[in-house]
Amino acid sequence: MPVIALDSADDPRLADYRDLTDVSLRRVSEPAGGLYIAESSKVLERALRAGHRPRSVLVQDKFLPDALALVGEDAEVYVVPSAIAEQVTGYTVHRGLLASMHRPVLASVDDIVRGARLVVVLEDIVDHTNIGAVFRSVAALGADAVLVTPRCADPLYRRSVRVSMGTVFQVPWTRLPEWSEAKPLLQDAGFHLAAMALSDHAVSLDDFSASGHERVALLMGSEGDGLSRGALAAADTVVTIPMAGGVDSLNVAAASAVALWELGRGRR
């Protein structure tokens, strides 16, 4: 495994890391070249434990021993001064290292939900912070998997991975097709589709939890508009979290944590 010292932000070997600001990442739906960026040794360790392969590692000198201990012979390690790292990426690299990782092939929906009892479906979430926070809640509160719609932001974006604390690598996930195909896929697998939304016909979260459905797919909508009409039409039940203080809704990440806590009480 070569360790290569680089002193120019324009070096072509740093192309994977160049200008990876949050703004530029949000402009595309999937990273080019089948890659994603893992930030920090903890996140890289979880990615490697999940079987993901590194293409290269960008590291500051004082973090070189950590990088070498993790990647072994699997990737080139580029050592740069902190100023070069910031110039390349467009932000201050606080956590010492970045890794350019090969993106694994996504599993099928059938494979992901096989044996699952509680899954979260994220429809068209655009904020990478929310994606990462939901994954962390799923891991912490005992749900089994996450399914994301075709237009949902990528769980493997740098910010999503960082906010999730690497739990995007331990929680099984994949992309759903459009609702015309997704609904029968989930229903044939035995899931009751519960849409988190405001509706005159909604049941409260605690009442729904008490109803004892064996397998639940919890549908969470986008930050602005909530769930689409297609998602609501696909749902078997509309569920709402009882609120006080004149508040009618929560941030999607907070709402997912509340709902998972309630629905997971009997499963943990």
Secondary structure, 3 states (H helix, E strand, C coil): CCEEECCCCCCHHHHHHCCCCHHHHCCCCCCHHHEEEEECHHHHHHHHHCCCCEEEEEECHHHHHHHHHHHCCCCEEEECCHHHHHHHHCCCCCCCEEEEEECCCCCCHHHHHCCCCEEEEECCCCCHHHHHHHHHHHHHHCCCEEEECCCCCCCCCHHHHHHCCCHHHCCCEEECCCHHHHHHHHHHCCCEEEEECCCCCCEEHHHHHHCCCCCEEEEECECCCECCHHHHHHCCEEEECCCCCCCCCCCHHHHHHHHHHHHHCCCC
